Amino acid sequence: MIKDACKKIRSKPIELSIVVPTYMEAENIPELVERVEDALKELSFEIIIVDDNSPDGTADLAEKFNDIYGNIKVLRRPGKLGLGSAVLEGFRKAESEVLAIMDADLQHPPELLPQMYRKVQEGYSLVIASRYVDGGGVEGLSFLRKIISLGAVKLAHLILPKTRNIKDPMSGFFMLKREAINDVELSSRGFKMLLEILIKGKQNSVVEVPYTFKLRRKGKSKLNLKEIFRYAFLLIKLRVKL
């Protein structure tokens, strides 16, 4: 349900830019936007929706919410160009020196954003929402999906030694200072941008905060065999460049 609201007048610089790549997420956009707005009432922030030409009207719906809140940018792309490039495009359009990346499917709880931002303010340059630190967890996934997820983490630790002190290097929900990726060439076309940042980035301090990853309630998962092969190729590519 869309709340009654007037467009916000921003009187201070944007403190946080949240990049949300989307494809076919119209069912989730209303709840996502309202939960982010509720969670970050004390901050000046923007939501950047990077949409890959969703035929379900995801981009149109996001623009309607901008008419209400005034802090939503919608970047329309001509087709399915991939999550990695969507994140990079969102970074380029972001106004803040603090960047967050999250999915639109509500598996990443917006209520965690304030805690992650506080960690940045404490001096951490990269804050990872983690399923695998104490207090985190996974709910609702099939046994096969859990095995795939844990196997991907173990594989990353095996092939990329720099990730071994990170419990959840596969997380798609994280926040960082822009300076950590300034002048860093990021080229990931897969669905795990965090891995590339961990290997190539200039973050001087990293912290993981726990969250519970839950089964998406609406829409379809983007994970498929093609994405798994892309992940394997990304690991090999990053290893070669070490």
Phi and psi restraints in degrees (value plus and minus 20) as a CYANA .aco file:
   2 ILE   PHI     -99.6   -59.6
   2 ILE   PSI     105.8   145.8
   3 LYS   PHI     -96.7   -56.7
   3 LYS   PSI     132.5   172.5
   4 ASP   PHI     -90.6   -50.6
   4 ASP   PSI     106.5   146.5
   5 ALA   PHI    -179.3  -139.3
   5 ALA   PSI     135.8   175.8
   6 CYS   PHI    -131.2   -91.2
   6 CYS   PSI     135.9   175.9
   7 LYS   PHI     -81.3   -41.3
   7 LYS   PSI     110.6   150.6
   8 LYS   PHI     -92.6   -52.6
   8 LYS   PSI     121.2   161.2
   9 ILE   PHI    -119.5   -79.5
   9 ILE   PSI      96.4   136.4
  10 ARG   PHI    -106.0   -66.0
  10 ARG   PSI      98.1   138.1
  11 SER   PHI    -124.9   -84.9
  11 SER   PSI     -20.2    19.8
  12 LYS   PHI    -161.7  -121.7
  12 LYS   PSI     142.8   182.8
  13 PRO   PHI     -79.5   -39.5
  13 PRO   PSI     134.4   174.4
  14 ILE   PHI     -85.9   -45.9
  14 ILE   PSI     105.2   145.2
  15 GLU   PHI    -112.6   -72.6
  15 GLU   PSI     -41.9    -1.9
  16 LEU   PHI    -170.2  -130.2
  16 LEU   PSI     110.9   150.9
  17 SER   PHI    -132.4   -92.4
  17 SER   PSI     104.6   144.6
  18 ILE   PHI    -129.2   -89.2
  18 ILE   PSI      94.8   134.8
  19 VAL   PHI    -115.1   -75.1
  19 VAL   PSI     106.2   146.2
  20 VAL   PHI    -148.2  -108.2
  20 VAL   PSI      80.0   120.0
  21 PRO   PHI     -90.2   -50.2
  21 PRO   PSI     120.4   160.4
  22 THR   PHI    -157.1  -117.1
  22 THR   PSI     128.0   168.0
  23 TYR   PHI    -174.0  -134.0
  23 TYR   PSI      97.8   137.8
  24 MET   PHI      39.3    79.3
  24 MET   PSI      32.7    72.7
  25 GLU   PHI    -141.0  -101.0
  25 GLU   PSI       4.0    44.0
  26 ALA   PHI     -78.8   -38.8
  26 ALA   PSI     -53.5   -13.5
  27 GLU   PHI     -87.2   -47.2
  27 GLU   PSI     -45.3    -5.3
  28 ASN   PHI    -120.4   -80.4
  28 ASN   PSI     -39.6     0.4
  29 ILE   PHI     -77.0   -37.0
  29 ILE   PSI     -66.1   -26.1
  30 PRO   PHI     -78.1   -38.1
  30 PRO   PSI     -69.1   -29.1
  31 GLU   PHI     -86.8   -46.8
  31 GLU   PSI     -60.1   -20.1
  32 LEU   PHI     -78.3   -38.3
  32 LEU   PSI     -72.3   -32.3
  33 VAL   PHI     -81.1   -41.1
  33 VAL   PSI     -66.5   -26.5
  34 GLU   PHI     -87.2   -47.2
  34 GLU   PSI     -55.6   -15.6
  35 ARG   PHI     -90.2   -50.2
  35 ARG   PSI     -58.2   -18.2
  36 VAL   PHI     -84.4   -44.4
  36 VAL   PSI     -65.4   -25.4
  37 GLU   PHI     -80.1   -40.1
  37 GLU   PSI     -62.0   -22.0
  38 ASP   PHI     -85.3   -45.3
  38 ASP   PSI     -60.0   -20.0
  39 ALA   PHI     -91.3   -51.3
  39 ALA   PSI     -49.1    -9.1
  40 LEU   PHI    -135.9   -95.9
  40 LEU   PSI      15.5    55.5
  41 LYS   PHI     -79.9   -39.9
  41 LYS   PSI     -46.9    -6.9
  42 GLU   PHI    -108.5   -68.5
  42 GLU   PSI     -23.1    16.9
  43 LEU   PHI    -133.9   -93.9
  43 LEU   PSI     134.6   174.6
  44 SER   PHI    -113.8   -73.8
  44 SER   PSI      93.7   133.7
  45 PHE   PHI    -161.8  -121.8
  45 PHE   PSI     147.7   187.7
  46 GLU   PHI    -153.1  -113.1
  46 GLU   PSI     128.6   168.6
  47 ILE   PHI    -129.6   -89.6
  47 ILE   PSI     105.5   145.5
  48 ILE   PHI    -130.8   -90.8
  48 ILE   PSI      86.7   126.7
  49 ILE   PHI    -109.4   -69.4
  49 ILE   PSI      98.3   138.3
  50 VAL   PHI    -129.4   -89.4
  50 VAL   PSI      83.6   123.6
  51 ASP   PHI    -126.9   -86.9
  51 ASP   PSI     111.9   151.9
  52 ASP   PHI    -111.8   -71.8
  52 ASP   PSI      35.2    75.2
  53 ASN   PHI      38.6    78.6
  53 ASN   PSI      28.8    68.8
  54 SER   PHI     -83.1   -43.1
  54 SER   PSI     105.6   145.6
  55 PRO   PHI     -94.0   -54.0
  55 PRO   PSI     -27.5    12.5
  56 ASP   PHI    -109.8   -69.8
  56 ASP   PSI     -15.4    24.6
  57 GLY   PHI      64.0   104.0
  57 GLY   PSI       2.4    42.4
  58 THR   PHI     -74.3   -34.3
  58 THR   PSI     -68.4   -28.4
  59 ALA   PHI     -85.0   -45.0
  59 ALA   PSI     -62.3   -22.3
  60 ASP   PHI     -80.4   -40.4
  60 ASP   PSI     -62.5   -22.5
  61 LEU   PHI     -85.7   -45.7
  61 LEU   PSI     -61.7   -21.7
  62 ALA   PHI     -81.2   -41.2
  62 ALA   PSI     -57.9   -17.9
  63 GLU   PHI     -87.0   -47.0
  63 GLU   PSI     -52.9   -12.9
  64 LYS   PHI     -84.2   -44.2
  64 LYS   PSI     -57.0   -17.0
  65 PHE   PHI     -90.3   -50.3
  65 PHE   PSI     -49.6    -9.6
  66 ASN   PHI     -85.4   -45.4
  66 ASN   PSI     -53.6   -13.6
  67 ASP   PHI     -80.7   -40.7
  67 ASP   PSI     -47.4    -7.4
  68 ILE   PHI    -105.6   -65.6
  68 ILE   PSI     -70.5   -30.5
  69 TYR   PHI    -118.2   -78.2
  69 TYR   PSI     -48.2    -8.2
  70 GLY   PHI      57.0    97.0
  70 GLY   PSI     -11.0    29.0
  71 ASN   PHI    -148.2  -108.2
  71 ASN   PSI       6.2    46.2
  72 ILE   PHI    -137.4   -97.4
  72 ILE   PSI     101.0   141.0
  73 LYS   PHI    -118.7   -78.7
  73 LYS   PSI     118.1   158.1
  74 VAL   PHI    -140.0  -100.0
  74 VAL   PSI      96.4   136.4
  75 LEU   PHI    -123.1   -83.1
  75 LEU   PSI      95.1   135.1
  76 ARG   PHI    -115.1   -75.1
  76 ARG   PSI     105.7   145.7
  77 ARG   PHI    -130.1   -90.1
  77 ARG   PSI     135.9   175.9
  78 PRO   PHI     -95.1   -55.1
  78 PRO   PSI     -31.6     8.4
  79 GLY   PHI    -194.7  -154.7
  79 GLY   PSI    -189.5  -149.5
  80 LYS   PHI     -99.0   -59.0
  80 LYS   PSI      74.7   114.7
  81 LEU   PHI    -120.2   -80.2
  81 LEU   PSI     -23.4    16.6
  82 GLY   PHI      84.7   124.7
  82 GLY   PSI     130.0   170.0
  83 LEU   PHI     -87.8   -47.8
  83 LEU   PSI     -61.3   -21.3
  84 GLY   PHI     -79.1   -39.1
  84 GLY   PSI     -67.8   -27.8
  85 SER   PHI     -88.2   -48.2
  85 SER   PSI     -49.1    -9.1
  86 ALA   PHI     -84.4   -44.4
  86 ALA   PSI     -62.9   -22.9
  87 VAL   PHI     -81.8   -41.8
  87 VAL   PSI     -65.2   -25.2
  88 LEU   PHI     -82.7   -42.7
  88 LEU   PSI     -60.1   -20.1
  89 GLU   PHI     -85.7   -45.7
  89 GLU   PSI     -58.8   -18.8
  90 GLY   PHI     -83.0   -43.0
  90 GLY   PSI     -61.3   -21.3
  91 PHE   PHI     -77.7   -37.7
  91 PHE   PSI     -63.4   -23.4
  92 ARG   PHI     -84.7   -44.7
  92 ARG   PSI     -51.8   -11.8
  93 LYS   PHI    -109.4   -69.4
  93 LYS   PSI     -29.4    10.6
  94 ALA   PHI     -92.2   -52.2
  94 ALA   PSI     122.2   162.2
  95 GLU   PHI    -112.6   -72.6
  95 GLU   PSI     -44.4    -4.4
  96 SER   PHI    -105.7   -65.7
  96 SER   PSI     140.9   180.9
  97 GLU   PHI    -108.4   -68.4
  97 GLU   PSI     -22.0    18.0
  98 VAL   PHI    -139.2   -99.2
  98 VAL   PSI     104.9   144.9
  99 LEU   PHI    -139.2   -99.2
  99 LEU   PSI     118.5   158.5
 100 ALA   PHI    -143.8  -103.8
 100 ALA   PSI     127.5   167.5
 101 ILE   PHI    -145.3  -105.3
 101 ILE   PSI     110.3   150.3
 102 MET   PHI    -170.6  -130.6
 102 MET   PSI     139.5   179.5
 103 ASP   PHI    -104.0   -64.0
 103 ASP   PSI     141.5   181.5
 104 ALA   PHI    -110.1   -70.1
 104 ALA   PSI     -26.0    14.0
 105 ASP   PHI    -105.7   -65.7
 105 ASP   PSI     -14.3    25.7
 106 LEU   PHI      52.4    92.4
 106 LEU   PSI     -11.8    28.2
 107 GLN   PHI     -96.0   -56.0
 107 GLN   PSI     -39.1     0.9
 108 HIS   PHI    -122.3   -82.3
 108 HIS   PSI      91.1   131.1
 109 PRO   PHI     -91.5   -51.5
 109 PRO   PSI      99.1   139.1
 110 PRO   PHI     -79.1   -39.1
 110 PRO   PSI     -43.9    -3.9
 111 GLU   PHI     -84.0   -44.0
 111 GLU   PSI     -35.0     5.0
 112 LEU   PHI    -103.1   -63.1
 112 LEU   PSI     -35.6     4.4
 113 LEU   PHI     -77.4   -37.4
 113 LEU   PSI     -62.9   -22.9
 114 PRO   PHI     -80.6   -40.6
 114 PRO   PSI     -60.9   -20.9
 115 GLN   PHI     -84.4   -44.4
 115 GLN   PSI     -61.4   -21.4
 116 MET   PHI     -84.0   -44.0
 116 MET   PSI     -60.9   -20.9
 117 TYR   PHI     -85.1   -45.1
 117 TYR   PSI     -58.1   -18.1
 118 ARG   PHI     -81.8   -41.8
 118 ARG   PSI     -57.5   -17.5
 119 LYS   PHI     -83.9   -43.9
 119 LYS   PSI     -58.6   -18.6
 120 VAL   PHI     -82.3   -42.3
 120 VAL   PSI     -62.9   -22.9
 121 GLN   PHI     -85.1   -45.1
 121 GLN   PSI     -46.8    -6.8
 122 GLU   PHI     -94.7   -54.7
 122 GLU   PSI     -33.0     7.0
 123 GLY   PHI     102.1   142.1
 123 GLY   PSI     -24.7    15.3
 124 TYR   PHI     -94.0   -54.0
 124 TYR   PSI     117.2   157.2
 125 SER   PHI    -113.1   -73.1
 125 SER   PSI     -34.1     5.9
 126 LEU   PHI    -164.2  -124.2
 126 LEU   PSI     104.3   144.3
 127 VAL   PHI    -140.7  -100.7
 127 VAL   PSI     102.2   142.2
 128 ILE   PHI    -131.7   -91.7
 128 ILE   PSI     105.5   145.5
 129 ALA   PHI     -96.2   -56.2
 129 ALA   PSI      99.3   139.3
 130 SER   PHI    -139.3   -99.3
 130 SER   PSI     114.5   154.5
 131 ARG   PHI    -102.7   -62.7
 131 ARG   PSI     -37.6     2.4
 132 TYR   PHI    -137.1   -97.1
 132 TYR   PSI     -11.7    28.3
 133 VAL   PHI    -112.1   -72.1
 133 VAL   PSI     147.1   187.1
 134 ASP   PHI     -75.3   -35.3
 134 ASP   PSI     108.9   148.9
 135 GLY   PHI      78.7   118.7
 135 GLY   PSI     -35.4     4.6
 136 GLY   PHI    -112.5   -72.5
 136 GLY   PSI     153.5   193.5
 137 GLY   PHI     159.9   199.9
 137 GLY   PSI    -199.9  -159.9
 138 VAL   PHI    -152.7  -112.7
 138 VAL   PSI     110.2   150.2
 139 GLU   PHI    -145.9  -105.9
 139 GLU   PSI     121.1   161.1
 140 GLY   PHI      65.3   105.3
 140 GLY   PSI     -27.4    12.6
 141 LEU   PHI    -102.2   -62.2
 141 LEU   PSI     129.8   169.8
 142 SER   PHI     -87.1   -47.1
 142 SER   PSI     141.6   181.6
 143 PHE   PHI     -78.2   -38.2
 143 PHE   PSI     -60.3   -20.3
 144 LEU   PHI     -82.6   -42.6
 144 LEU   PSI     -64.6   -24.6
 145 ARG   PHI     -83.6   -43.6
 145 ARG   PSI     -57.6   -17.6
 146 LYS   PHI     -84.8   -44.8
 146 LYS   PSI     -61.8   -21.8
 147 ILE   PHI     -83.6   -43.6
 147 ILE   PSI     -62.4   -22.4
 148 ILE   PHI     -81.2   -41.2
 148 ILE   PSI     -63.8   -23.8
 149 SER   PHI     -83.9   -43.9
 149 SER   PSI     -69.9   -29.9
 150 LEU   PHI     -86.5   -46.5
 150 LEU   PSI     -57.3   -17.3
 151 GLY   PHI     -83.0   -43.0
 151 GLY   PSI     -58.3   -18.3
 152 ALA   PHI     -84.8   -44.8
 152 ALA   PSI     -59.0   -19.0
 153 VAL   PHI     -84.5   -44.5
 153 VAL   PSI     -67.2   -27.2
 154 LYS   PHI     -81.5   -41.5
 154 LYS   PSI     -58.9   -18.9
 155 LEU   PHI     -85.8   -45.8
 155 LEU   PSI     -61.3   -21.3
 156 ALA   PHI     -81.9   -41.9
 156 ALA   PSI     -64.7   -24.7
 157 HIS   PHI     -81.6   -41.6
 157 HIS   PSI     -57.3   -17.3
 158 LEU   PHI     -89.6   -49.6
 158 LEU   PSI     -65.7   -25.7
 159 ILE   PHI    -105.7   -65.7
 159 ILE   PSI     -51.2   -11.2
 160 LEU   PHI    -140.2  -100.2
 160 LEU   PSI      70.6   110.6
 161 PRO   PHI     -75.6   -35.6
 161 PRO   PSI     -48.8    -8.8
 162 LYS   PHI     -86.0   -46.0
 162 LYS   PSI     -34.5     5.5
 163 THR   PHI    -113.9   -73.9
 163 THR   PSI     -22.4    17.6
 164 ARG   PHI     -88.9   -48.9
 164 ARG   PSI     -41.8    -1.8
 165 ASN   PHI    -109.1   -69.1
 165 ASN   PSI     -15.6    24.4
 166 ILE   PHI    -127.6   -87.6
 166 ILE   PSI     102.9   142.9
 167 LYS   PHI     -90.6   -50.6
 167 LYS   PSI     -52.1   -12.1
 168 ASP   PHI    -151.4  -111.4
 168 ASP   PSI      47.9    87.9
 169 PRO   PHI     -90.0   -50.0
 169 PRO   PSI     -26.8    13.2
 170 MET   PHI    -114.4   -74.4
 170 MET   PSI     -17.4    22.6
 171 SER   PHI     -80.5   -40.5
 171 SER   PSI     120.9   160.9
 172 GLY   PHI    -122.9   -82.9
 172 GLY   PSI      -8.8    31.2
 173 PHE   PHI    -146.9  -106.9
 173 PHE   PSI      85.9   125.9
 174 PHE   PHI    -176.0  -136.0
 174 PHE   PSI     148.2   188.2
 175 MET   PHI    -157.6  -117.6
 175 MET   PSI     123.2   163.2
 176 LEU   PHI    -170.9  -130.9
 176 LEU   PSI     139.8   179.8
 177 LYS   PHI    -100.3   -60.3
 177 LYS   PSI     120.3   160.3
 178 ARG   PHI     -78.2   -38.2
 178 ARG   PSI     -52.6   -12.6
 179 GLU   PHI     -80.4   -40.4
 179 GLU   PSI     -42.1    -2.1
 180 ALA   PHI     -89.1   -49.1
 180 ALA   PSI     -40.4    -0.4
 181 ILE   PHI    -142.2  -102.2
 181 ILE   PSI     -14.2    25.8
 182 ASN   PHI     -80.6   -40.6
 182 ASN   PSI     112.2   152.2
 183 ASP   PHI      43.0    83.0
 183 ASP   PSI      -1.9    38.1
 184 VAL   PHI    -122.6   -82.6
 184 VAL   PSI     107.5   147.5
 185 GLU   PHI    -103.2   -63.2
 185 GLU   PSI      88.9   128.9
 186 LEU   PHI    -126.0   -86.0
 186 LEU   PSI     107.9   147.9
 187 SER   PHI    -153.8  -113.8
 187 SER   PSI      -5.8    34.2
 188 SER   PHI     -81.7   -41.7
 188 SER   PSI     111.0   151.0
 189 ARG   PHI    -124.1   -84.1
 189 ARG   PSI     -25.4    14.6
 190 GLY   PHI    -105.7   -65.7
 190 GLY   PSI    -182.8  -142.8
 191 PHE   PHI    -125.4   -85.4
 191 PHE   PSI      -4.0    36.0
 192 LYS   PHI    -149.2  -109.2
 192 LYS   PSI      51.5    91.5
 193 MET   PHI     -82.3   -42.3
 193 MET   PSI     -51.2   -11.2
 194 LEU   PHI     -79.3   -39.3
 194 LEU   PSI     -60.0   -20.0
 195 LEU   PHI     -75.9   -35.9
 195 LEU   PSI     -65.6   -25.6
 196 GLU   PHI     -85.7   -45.7
 196 GLU   PSI     -57.8   -17.8
 197 ILE   PHI     -86.7   -46.7
 197 ILE   PSI     -61.4   -21.4
 198 LEU   PHI     -81.5   -41.5
 198 LEU   PSI     -55.6   -15.6
 199 ILE   PHI    -102.8   -62.8
 199 ILE   PSI     -62.1   -22.1
 200 LYS   PHI    -122.4   -82.4
 200 LYS   PSI     -40.9    -0.9
 201 GLY   PHI     -89.6   -49.6
 201 GLY   PSI     149.9   189.9
 202 LYS   PHI    -131.3   -91.3
 202 LYS   PSI       8.2    48.2
 203 GLN   PHI     -86.1   -46.1
 203 GLN   PSI     111.8   151.8
 204 ASN   PHI    -118.5   -78.5
 204 ASN   PSI     -29.5    10.5
 205 SER   PHI    -175.2  -135.2
 205 SER   PSI     113.6   153.6
 206 VAL   PHI    -147.7  -107.7
 206 VAL   PSI     119.5   159.5
 207 VAL   PHI    -156.9  -116.9
 207 VAL   PSI     126.6   166.6
 208 GLU   PHI    -130.8   -90.8
 208 GLU   PSI     116.5   156.5
 209 VAL   PHI    -138.4   -98.4
 209 VAL   PSI     119.3   159.3
 210 PRO   PHI     -96.0   -56.0
 210 PRO   PSI     126.9   166.9
 211 TYR   PHI    -172.4  -132.4
 211 TYR   PSI     143.0   183.0
 212 THR   PHI    -125.0   -85.0
 212 THR   PSI      98.2   138.2
 213 PHE   PHI    -101.8   -61.8
 213 PHE   PSI     104.5   144.5
 214 LYS   PHI    -138.8   -98.8
 214 LYS   PSI     138.2   178.2
 215 LEU   PHI     -81.5   -41.5
 215 LEU   PSI     115.4   155.4
 216 ARG   PHI     -84.5   -44.5
 216 ARG   PSI     122.2   162.2
 217 ARG   PHI    -111.9   -71.9
 217 ARG   PSI     -47.6    -7.6
 218 LYS   PHI    -153.2  -113.2
 218 LYS   PSI     131.0   171.0
 219 GLY   PHI      58.8    98.8
 219 GLY   PSI    -197.0  -157.0
 220 LYS   PHI    -135.5   -95.5
 220 LYS   PSI     127.0   167.0
 221 SER   PHI     -83.9   -43.9
 221 SER   PSI     125.3   165.3
 222 LYS   PHI    -110.1   -70.1
 222 LYS   PSI     -25.7    14.3
 223 LEU   PHI     -92.5   -52.5
 223 LEU   PSI     108.1   148.1
 224 ASN   PHI    -170.9  -130.9
 224 ASN   PSI     158.9   198.9
 225 LEU   PHI     -80.2   -40.2
 225 LEU   PSI     -56.9   -16.9
 226 LYS   PHI     -80.8   -40.8
 226 LYS   PSI     -62.1   -22.1
 227 GLU   PHI     -87.6   -47.6
 227 GLU   PSI     -55.3   -15.3
 228 ILE   PHI     -83.8   -43.8
 228 ILE   PSI     -62.5   -22.5
 229 PHE   PHI     -85.3   -45.3
 229 PHE   PSI     -57.9   -17.9
 230 ARG   PHI     -81.9   -41.9
 230 ARG   PSI     -59.9   -19.9
 231 TYR   PHI     -82.7   -42.7
 231 TYR   PSI     -66.6   -26.6
 232 ALA   PHI     -80.1   -40.1
 232 ALA   PSI     -61.9   -21.9
 233 PHE   PHI     -84.5   -44.5
 233 PHE   PSI     -59.1   -19.1
 234 LEU   PHI     -82.1   -42.1
 234 LEU   PSI     -64.0   -24.0
 235 LEU   PHI     -78.1   -38.1
 235 LEU   PSI     -66.2   -26.2
 236 ILE   PHI     -83.0   -43.0
 236 ILE   PSI     -63.2   -23.2
 237 LYS   PHI     -83.2   -43.2
 237 LYS   PSI     -62.9   -22.9
 238 LEU   PHI     -87.7   -47.7
 238 LEU   PSI     -57.1   -17.1
 239 ARG   PHI     -84.8   -44.8
 239 ARG   PSI     -62.0   -22.0
 240 VAL   PHI     -81.2   -41.2
 240 VAL   PSI     -53.8   -13.8
 241 LYS   PHI    -105.1   -65.1
 241 LYS   PSI     -24.9    15.1
